[in-house]
Amino acid sequence: MQHAVGGGRAARTSPDMLALLRERTGPSHERLDAAFGSLVLDRRADLIRFLSAHAIGLAPLQAVFRRFVEEELGLAAPDYLDMLRDDLHRLGMKSAALPTLATPPEIAASGSAAGVGYVIAGSRLGLAVIRRQGYWGEQQGFRSRYMEDDSGPACWKALLPWLREHAFTALDCEAVPAAALASFDTFARAFAVSPAEESLKEMGVDG
């Protein structure tokens, strides 16, 4: 994984939200990057685990992300879950067999959706780097829809001015970072329960 809210408020009462998010979530972001960075993505089994973990983590967050992108950023939200399910199906992995996680209550709080947007939109920056480095499938005819999708940067580019221009209350300054932290934690838990190579063999998936 690489890498606020109200309407009609007259004045900003918060520090820079982007700086606040980076400060509050930095350690969580680094731990998550280390977890996913432990995978060797030119191995089929590790790519399956990578995509599976993203699918598990996105499932409870996708609805909030979609609403934020469409209603606040005014963009069509990419359907990352559909991309992931298609990728996993083509790799012989049934997405219905993956563990499910509960929706974290922090992302349902009033004014918190930008925290989810920050994590998911920001993650596309890291995926662009991974794509340039390469992943399993180039010699086998497999191209990941999720990895190759180019719509993500538009969300991030729209998010940055939105964060700069939006007026935040003191409550927002707690709710937005809390939602971002909960999103990072959701992906961390998703990685922890995602199927490693031995589990894939038990599930009948050729890693």
N, C-alpha and C positions, 0 to 999 in steps of 0.2 A: 504494500500500500504506500503510495507516494503522495507525497504532496509537497438575525439576526433579525426586532422584526416589528412591526407595528405600522401604522400608516397615519399620516397627517400630523405627526409631532413637530413642533415648531423648532426645537433645538436639540442638538446632540448632547446627551448627558454622560456619554461614556468615552473611554479612551478608544484609540483605533482598534476596531474589532478584529481585524486580521492579525495585528500584533498580539492582541489578547489571546486569540485562538492558538497562535503559534507558541506562546509562552505557556499556556495552560496544558496544551496537549503534547508538547515536545517529547517528554519521556515516554508517553504511551505510543506515540508515533514511532519513536526509535525502537521500542521493544517489538512492535508489530513488524517493522521493516526487517529486524533481525530474524524473527520467526519465519517470515516468507523467504528471506534471503538465504535460509538454510537449505532450501530446495535447489536442486540442479535441474533446470528446466529443459535441458536437452535430453533428459530421461523421461520416457513416456509416463511412468508411474508418478513422478514428481509433478509433471504437468497436470495429470489428472487430479492430484491432490490440490494443486494450486487453484485450478478452476473449481473444484468441489468446495474448497474453503470459501472462495468468493461467492459461490452460489448460496452456501449456508448463511454467510454473513449478510448478504444483500437481501435475502428473503424478508426478514422482519423490518428492513429499513426502506425498501423500494417504494412503498406507497407514500411515505413522507417525502422522500426525495422527489418523486414524480410531481407531487403537488407543489413543492417549493419551486422546482424548475419551471413548471408551467404557469403558476400563478404569480410568482414573484420575479422570476427572470424573463418570463414571456417567451420561453423556448419550448420546442417539442422535447419531451424527456426521452432519452434513449432507454429502450427496454433491455437493460443489461441481463435481467434474469432469463428472458427468452433466448438471448445470445448464448448464455452459459448452458442452458438446458440443451440447446441444439449442439453445442460443442461436446458436451458430455455424452449425449446420445451417440454422436459419431465416433466417440472414443470407446463405446461399449459400456458406458456407465449410466445407469438409470437414476435420474435426479430424484425420483420419488423415493429411492432407497437411502437418500442422505438424511442425516439427523436434522432436526428442526430446533430452532431457538426461539424463545419468547421475545416479543417486542419489548425493548427496554422502556420503562415508564418515562424516562427523561426526555425521550424524543416526542412525547405527546404533550408536553407542557406548552403553554401559550408562549409564542415567540421563540421556540427552540429549533424550528426546522432548518434554519441556516447552518446550524452546527452539523446536521446530517449532510447538507449540501456541501459544506466545506470538506468533509471527509471523503465523500464519494466522488465529487468532482475533482478534488485534488489527487485522488488515487490514479486518475487517468494519466497524470504526468509521469508517475512511476512506470505505468504500463507501457507508455511510449518508449521509455528507455529500454525496458525489457524486450520490447518488440525489435528494437534496433540491434540488440545483442543476440537475438535469435532464440528459438525454442523448438522443442521436438515437433517434427512433422514436416519440416521443409523438404526433406528427401523422401518422405512417405506420402506426399500429396495431401496432408492435413493442414488447413489454415484455420486458425481460431477466429470465429466471428467476434468474440469478446476482445481478444487481443488486437485484432486488426481494425476495430471500429475507430473512426476518426471524428465522431460527433462529440466526444467528451471534452476536448479543449475549448469548444464554444461555451460550454457550461462554466468552465473555470474562468474564461475571459469575461463572461457576463457577471460572474459572482464578484470579482474584484472591485469593479466600480460600485456595485450594489452595496458592498460592505463599507466602502468609503463614504458613500452618499447617504446611507440610511441613518436615521436618528434612532438611537437605542436608549432605553431606560435602564435604570440600575438593575431591574429584574431581568431584562434581556441579557445584561452582562454576566449574569449567573446562568440563565437558562441556555444560552447558545453554547458556551463552552461545556456545560454539563452534557448537552446532547452530543456534542462532538466526542467527548470522552466516552460516553456510553456507546457511540458508534465504533470507536476504536476498540473498545472492550468487546463488542459484539463480534468484530472480525477476529480478535484474538481468541475468543472462545470457539469461533467457527474453525479456526486453524487447528485448535486443540482436538476437536472432535472429527475433523476431516479424515478420510480413510488413507492411512499410510499403505505402503506396498504390501505388507502381509495381509492387511485387511482387504485390499483389492483382490488378492488371490483367493481369500476365503469367500468373497462375493462373486467369484467367477469372472472377474475382470482381468484381462491380460495386461499387466502393467509393463 
